[in-house]
Amino acid sequence: MKPALVLASCVVLLGACRSQAPRYPVAPVEVSGTTVRDNALLGLAPEGVATLFTEALKSSGRFDPQAEDAPREVRPWRLTLDVPFTREVLKDGDPRSFAEVGASLTLERFGGDLPQHYEVVGLGEAPVEKDSPAGRQEAMRVALQSVLRQVTDSAVLQLAALERTDDALVQDLRADDARLRDVALHTLADRQHPAAAPLLIEQLKDATDADSLRKTMGTLVEMKARTAVPVLIDLARGKELGFVQEIVFAVGEIGGPEAEAYLYTVAQGHDAPAVQAAAQQALDTLYASRKHTTAEARGPGHAD
């Protein structure tokens, strides 16, 4: 076959693959957060950011933005974009400064057996080539467009993961692409697959900021991952009292003999009365939940 014909065949096949890929209806598409209001670095109103985001969704070829009152055969996804920060940073060994824009995209769908809720994040950056207000604004716009493409691509990966089997997702945990590994992990966690718990526990150990800790801790609580209890107990050491109380309640929600023993010890002997009270409350809830579960297992007509 001649090279020109080979190239033409590849183009046709690529177009066919794209046309066969699933498309996701979205309505509404929203932008939230204070960063997109009165931001001189961006120089864009929220409507301008929303327009750029909608363009990124359409350019992906995988999303169909729809009017909220449009007739629907498939439940659409609600997309909410948050831009938590825009900043200018310096990097070692580079005389230029860099514009950085962070973004998180929440994907939600309601109306089925269970509400669906996912979140993807991204960081866009671009060098400031001209040391002027206009040059900084130009770099910030480039960084914004970059992060919008990132979260759009990550959203495609997340929604595609929902259609994949558990075995395929376990294979994805070893992928080179960090985003693919991340969506596979959180999809398996959502399904409460046992392969997710060890990796989430490692994330818990490695997390350095409170938001990441809370997010991972919440996922482990939803999974009732008892193997996470000793790690949570270790995590409580040296933390401020408010966070210790959060850990106490998380341990109580997970439950199990180790959780019960820890809560009893804390309720009886912690130095801070507030933490003691939290442990006792978590312990009482744990006892009540266990009693309720036992009663259900026995069925009607059985007295304690």
C-alpha positions as CSV (number, residue, x, y, z in Angstrom):
1,M,0.0,0.0,0.0
2,K,1.3,3.5,-0.9
3,P,2.3,5.8,2.0
4,A,-0.4,8.3,1.1
5,L,-3.0,5.6,1.2
6,V,-1.7,4.3,4.6
7,L,-2.0,7.9,6.0
8,A,-5.5,8.3,4.6
9,S,-6.5,5.0,6.1
10,C,-5.1,6.0,9.5
11,V,-7.0,9.3,9.4
12,V,-10.3,7.5,8.5
13,L,-9.8,5.0,11.3
14,L,-9.0,7.7,13.9
15,G,-12.1,9.5,12.9
16,A,-14.2,6.4,13.2
17,C,-12.7,5.7,16.7
18,R,-13.6,9.2,17.8
19,S,-17.1,8.9,16.4
20,Q,-17.7,5.7,18.3
21,A,-16.5,7.1,21.6
22,P,-19.3,7.8,24.0
23,R,-20.5,11.4,24.4
24,Y,-21.7,12.7,27.8
25,P,-24.6,15.1,28.0
26,V,-23.9,17.9,30.5
27,A,-26.3,20.5,32.0
28,P,-25.8,22.8,33.6
29,V,-22.1,23.9,33.4
30,E,-21.3,26.3,36.2
31,V,-18.3,28.3,37.4
32,S,-17.9,29.0,41.1
33,G,-15.5,30.5,43.6
34,T,-14.3,34.0,44.5
35,T,-11.1,33.7,42.4
36,V,-13.0,34.2,39.1
37,R,-14.6,37.4,40.4
38,D,-12.7,40.7,40.2
39,N,-9.5,38.9,39.3
40,A,-7.1,41.4,37.7
41,L,-4.6,38.6,36.9
42,L,-7.1,36.8,34.7
43,G,-9.0,39.9,33.5
44,L,-12.0,37.7,32.9
45,A,-15.5,37.7,34.4
46,P,-17.0,34.4,35.5
47,E,-19.0,34.3,32.2
48,G,-15.7,34.5,30.3
49,V,-14.2,31.6,32.2
50,A,-17.4,29.6,31.6
51,T,-17.2,30.3,27.9
52,L,-13.6,29.0,27.8
53,F,-14.6,26.0,29.7
54,T,-17.5,25.2,27.5
55,E,-15.2,25.5,24.5
56,A,-12.8,23.0,26.1
57,L,-15.6,20.6,26.6
58,K,-16.7,20.9,23.0
59,S,-13.2,20.6,21.7
60,S,-12.7,17.3,23.5
61,G,-15.5,15.8,21.3
62,R,-16.8,13.9,24.3
63,F,-19.3,16.3,25.9
64,D,-22.6,17.7,24.7
65,P,-23.5,20.9,26.7
66,Q,-27.3,21.1,26.8
67,A,-29.8,23.7,27.8
68,E,-31.3,22.9,31.3
69,D,-34.8,22.6,29.9
70,A,-33.9,20.5,26.9
71,P,-35.6,17.1,26.5
72,R,-33.3,14.3,27.7
73,E,-33.0,10.6,26.9
74,V,-30.0,10.2,29.3
75,R,-29.5,11.9,32.6
76,P,-27.0,14.7,32.1
77,W,-24.0,15.4,34.3
78,R,-23.8,18.6,36.3
79,L,-20.4,20.2,36.0
80,T,-19.1,22.8,38.5
81,L,-15.7,24.3,37.9
82,D,-13.9,26.0,40.8
83,V,-10.7,28.0,40.3
84,P,-9.3,28.1,43.8
85,F,-6.2,30.2,43.0
86,T,-4.2,32.2,40.4
87,R,-0.7,33.0,41.2
88,E,2.7,33.9,39.9
89,V,5.7,31.8,41.1
90,L,9.5,31.6,40.6
91,K,11.3,28.4,39.8
92,D,14.9,27.4,40.6
93,G,17.2,28.0,37.7
94,D,14.8,29.9,35.5
95,P,14.9,33.7,35.4
96,R,11.3,34.0,34.3
97,S,8.2,33.9,36.6
98,F,5.4,31.5,35.8
99,A,1.6,32.0,35.9
100,E,-0.2,29.2,37.7
101,V,-3.9,28.5,37.8
102,G,-5.5,25.7,39.8
103,A,-8.8,24.2,39.1
104,S,-11.1,21.5,40.4
105,L,-14.1,20.1,38.5
106,T,-17.0,18.4,40.2
107,L,-19.1,16.0,38.3
108,E,-22.5,15.1,39.7
109,R,-25.5,13.2,38.4
110,F,-28.8,12.7,40.3
111,G,-32.0,10.7,39.7
112,G,-30.7,7.2,39.5
113,D,-30.4,4.5,42.2
114,L,-27.7,6.5,43.9
115,P,-26.4,10.1,43.4
116,Q,-23.0,10.1,41.6
117,H,-20.3,12.6,42.7
118,Y,-16.7,12.8,41.5
119,E,-14.0,15.4,41.5
120,V,-10.9,15.9,39.3
121,V,-8.2,18.6,39.7
122,G,-5.5,20.2,37.6
123,L,-2.8,22.8,37.6
124,G,-2.0,24.9,34.5
125,E,1.1,26.9,34.1
126,A,2.7,29.2,31.5
127,P,5.9,31.3,31.6
128,V,5.6,35.1,31.8
129,E,7.4,36.1,28.6
130,K,6.8,39.8,28.9
131,D,7.5,41.6,32.2
132,S,4.4,43.8,32.1
133,P,0.7,43.7,33.2
134,A,-0.3,42.7,29.8
135,G,2.3,40.0,29.6
136,R,1.3,38.6,33.0
137,Q,-2.4,38.5,32.0
138,E,-1.5,36.8,28.7
139,A,0.4,34.1,30.6
140,M,-2.4,33.7,33.1
141,R,-4.9,33.2,30.3
142,V,-2.6,30.5,28.7
143,A,-2.4,28.8,32.1
144,L,-6.1,28.9,32.5
145,Q,-6.7,27.3,29.1
146,S,-4.2,24.6,29.9
147,V,-5.9,23.7,33.2
148,L,-9.3,23.7,31.5
149,R,-8.0,21.1,29.0
150,Q,-6.5,19.1,31.9
151,V,-9.7,18.8,33.9
152,T,-11.7,18.1,30.8
153,D,-9.4,15.2,29.9
154,S,-9.5,14.0,33.5
155,A,-13.3,14.1,33.4
156,V,-13.4,12.0,30.3
157,L,-11.1,9.4,32.1
158,Q,-13.3,9.5,35.1
159,L,-16.6,8.9,33.2
160,A,-15.0,6.3,31.0
161,A,-13.8,4.5,34.2
162,L,-17.4,4.1,35.3
163,E,-18.0,1.7,32.4
164,R,-14.9,-0.4,33.0
165,T,-14.9,-3.7,34.8
166,D,-13.2,-4.1,38.2
167,D,-10.5,-6.3,36.6
168,A,-9.8,-3.6,34.0
169,L,-9.6,-0.9,36.7
170,V,-7.2,-3.0,38.8
171,Q,-5.0,-3.2,35.7
172,D,-5.3,0.6,35.3
173,L,-3.8,1.0,38.8
174,R,-0.4,0.1,37.2
175,A,-0.8,2.6,34.3
176,D,2.0,5.1,33.5
177,D,-0.6,8.0,33.4
178,A,-1.0,9.2,37.0
179,R,-4.5,10.6,36.1
180,L,-5.6,7.2,34.9
181,R,-4.3,5.5,38.1
182,D,-6.1,8.1,40.2
183,V,-9.5,7.7,38.6
184,A,-9.2,3.9,38.7
185,L,-8.4,4.1,42.4
186,H,-11.4,6.3,43.2
187,T,-13.8,4.3,41.0
188,L,-12.7,1.1,42.8
189,A,-13.1,2.8,46.1
190,D,-16.6,3.9,45.1
191,R,-17.3,0.3,44.4
192,Q,-15.7,-0.7,47.7
193,H,-13.3,-3.0,45.9
194,P,-10.7,-4.5,48.3
195,A,-7.8,-3.5,46.0
196,A,-8.4,0.2,46.7
197,A,-8.0,0.1,50.5
198,P,-4.2,-0.5,50.6
199,L,-3.5,2.3,48.1
200,L,-5.7,4.7,49.9
201,I,-3.9,3.9,53.2
202,E,-0.6,4.7,51.5
203,Q,-2.1,8.0,50.4
204,L,-3.2,8.6,53.9
205,K,0.4,8.1,55.1
206,D,1.9,10.4,52.4
207,A,-0.7,13.2,52.5
208,T,0.7,16.5,53.7
209,D,-2.2,18.8,53.7
210,A,-5.4,18.6,55.7
211,D,-7.8,18.6,52.7
212,S,-6.1,15.6,51.2
213,L,-6.1,13.8,54.5
214,R,-9.9,14.5,55.0
215,K,-10.7,13.4,51.5
216,T,-8.8,10.1,51.8
217,M,-10.1,9.5,55.3
218,G,-13.7,10.0,54.1
219,T,-13.2,7.5,51.3
220,L,-11.8,4.9,53.8
221,V,-14.8,5.5,56.1
222,E,-17.2,5.0,53.3
223,M,-15.5,1.7,52.5
224,K,-15.5,0.6,56.2
225,A,-11.8,-0.2,55.7
226,R,-10.8,-1.7,59.1
227,T,-7.2,-2.0,58.0
228,A,-7.1,1.8,58.0
229,V,-7.8,2.0,61.8
230,P,-4.3,1.6,63.1
231,V,-3.0,4.2,60.6
232,L,-5.7,6.6,61.7
233,I,-4.7,6.1,65.3
234,D,-1.1,6.8,64.5
235,L,-2.2,9.9,62.5
236,A,-3.9,11.4,65.5
237,R,-0.6,11.7,67.4
238,G,0.6,15.3,67.6
239,K,-2.4,16.7,65.7
240,E,-4.5,19.7,66.9
241,L,-7.5,18.8,68.9
242,G,-10.1,19.6,66.3
243,F,-8.5,17.2,63.8
244,V,-8.1,14.5,66.5
245,Q,-11.8,14.7,67.0
246,E,-12.4,14.2,63.3
247,I,-10.2,11.1,63.4
248,V,-12.0,9.8,66.5
249,F,-15.3,10.0,64.6
250,A,-13.8,8.4,61.5
251,V,-12.5,5.5,63.6
252,G,-16.0,5.1,65.1
253,E,-17.6,5.1,61.7
254,I,-15.3,2.3,60.5
255,G,-15.8,0.2,63.6
256,G,-14.3,-3.1,64.6
257,P,-12.6,-4.4,67.7
258,E,-9.5,-2.2,67.3
259,A,-11.6,0.9,66.8
260,E,-13.7,0.0,69.9
261,A,-10.7,-0.5,72.1
262,Y,-9.1,2.8,70.9
263,L,-12.3,4.8,71.5
264,Y,-12.8,3.3,75.0
265,T,-9.2,4.2,75.9
266,V,-9.5,7.8,74.6
267,A,-12.9,8.2,76.3
268,Q,-11.5,7.1,79.6
269,G,-8.1,8.8,79.6
270,H,-7.4,11.5,77.0
271,D,-6.0,14.8,78.4
272,A,-8.6,17.0,76.5
273,P,-12.2,16.8,77.7
274,A,-13.5,17.6,74.2
275,V,-11.6,14.6,72.7
276,Q,-12.9,12.4,75.6
277,A,-16.5,13.5,74.8
278,A,-16.0,12.9,71.1
279,A,-14.7,9.4,71.7
280,Q,-17.6,8.6,74.1
281,Q,-20.1,9.8,71.5
282,A,-18.4,7.8,68.8
283,L,-18.4,4.7,71.1
284,D,-22.1,5.1,71.9
285,T,-22.9,5.4,68.2
286,L,-20.8,2.3,67.5
287,Y,-22.6,0.3,70.3
288,A,-26.0,1.5,69.0
289,S,-25.2,0.6,65.4
290,R,-24.0,-2.9,66.5
291,K,-27.1,-3.5,68.5
292,H,-29.3,-2.4,65.6
293,T,-27.4,-4.8,63.2
294,T,-27.7,-7.7,65.7
295,A,-31.5,-7.1,66.0
296,E,-31.9,-7.0,62.3
297,A,-30.0,-10.3,61.9
298,R,-32.2,-12.0,64.5
299,G,-35.3,-10.8,62.8
300,P,-38.7,-9.9,64.4
301,G,-39.9,-11.6,67.5
302,H,-36.6,-11.9,69.3
303,A,-36.1,-10.0,72.6
304,D,-32.7,-8.9,73.9
